[in-house]
Amino acid sequence: MQTGIIFDDLFLEHDTGPYHPECKERLISIGEALQSCPYSDRLFRLKPRPARESELNLIHPFSHIRNIQRTAGQSFTQLDSDTVASARSYEVASNAVGSILEMIDALFSGQIQNGFAFVRPPGHHAEPERAMGFCLFSNIAIGAAYALKKFKLSRVLVIDFDVHHGNGTQSAFYNQKEVLYLSTHQFPLYPGTGDFPELGSGGGKGFTVNFPLPAGCEDDTYNLIFEKMVTPIGEAYRPELVLVSAGFDAYTQDPLAGMDVTPKGFSGIARAILDLADKVCEGRVVLALEGGYHLAGLQRCVLYVLDELTRNGHPRNDWKQTPRFRSILETAKKYFNPYWKF
């Protein structure tokens, strides 16, 4: 069965202005990489569609939807200090959400085994009631809510490996056990959320799992976190679908953060996620693009992840334990052991 992708020039029409890091050149660089992809016959190309208002409303109140709609036709609207909208941004953002929903539908209809939606604007910082951090709508959160409702699922796992914490996704499900939100991110760093004690509340206590990581974490540390902690948590939760906020700004040369992950490291992360999905949910995984601002690095990281999605992966690594990993492991056990064992 094939890997689905969504890539469309429509997503270039969200204009963030000069010198903004979340720019159309990010997607152009990915498009160039896809053109040179040696296994294009294994990529099933799906088309984006606009999300319906009722679908956006699964996470966002109509007041927020209207705020974004009102930017349509306006040349430039400043939504917060670093989040902007242009004349077609509502249309583009709606299609970013709809692309994820289209891919989830294709997954459950048997058209694809897994998929990657190359969309912008990104989504994981958008709070239910406001745009934030380059994000207009909470793309992956809407995808999770949509899958729960349409396919009558009980458990969706959202994995977020963007270097910035996905505060919006966390907020959307903080009181719920139907979505387990699990994030690896640099801390402290924008937006300032995602520390270990943020575990969820009420019926959702224990179903928010944050790994706040110090700057400088490299391939070994990241991959051991996925191997030794993320995987056993996922196996215990037994999701029926895995959704991934795939940000590549933990890349070693990314200008917006201070991590040291290489394309090979992202390949290992993708493999760990796929292995988990194979064990618990028949391989059902959908990734959606979030961050990643070093254009050449973004190209390489995306291709390495596509290698894994198409089962054209790289040789497996034996990741080495580091003092940094052991420290993270001990702290994580202290916070998570009431809920998860590893």
C-alpha angles and dihedrals in degrees: 000000000000135000112245123222134183117203121155136163088232088081090063089066095076098097115199096176132243121330094007111142094218093067137149090253087075090065093039089058091051090049090054089051092050091052090059094044109129095209102049089137087070093055116091108205116218126187126237121244131191116260115241118243089246089057093049087048090062085084108006127061115235089251090067093043089053091049090058093041090056090063091065111117093012114119095221134000122181107215097176137340094294105013121089139172130207133194096288100028095108091052092046095046091048089053091048088059093041091052091060091048090049090052092049089052091050090050095053093042090057097245093121138019096213138342151200123218110204097202140148147232092052119231120203097094096051109109119211091258104031146035114244144164098015090312128116102176130020095248102182094037090056088048091054093047090047093051092048091052103038099040096032093237123172101200133031122177117211114196117191117190096167110127090240121067115255097233093168095054090046092051093050094061105021093121098040136085094196089082122045108201113201122180137181112194145146113269131229094031137106126339091024096224131105106074121156096261091060095097103146128264140248111355089355096059108134094016094096110073118183128185105193104194132196119243115272099044110154139195096287096051094045095047095046089052088056094042100043103030116012094048097051091045090051093047091052093048093047099202121200091216135020119212120188131204095209110199119166099196092108083075112127096249100035110138096217100056145025109239128122106217118143129204088263088056092053089048089057092048091051091048092051091051092048092047089052092049091048089056100045112022110021092265096298105162131151121186125196124194117250121159136348119134107180100090100205091042091049090054094051096043093050092050092049090052092047088052088061095043091054091045089246091119135159126256112287118257129221099227115216122230113240132192087248092057093047090052092050091047094053093047092046091052090054093056102032105038093090087061110020134027126213 
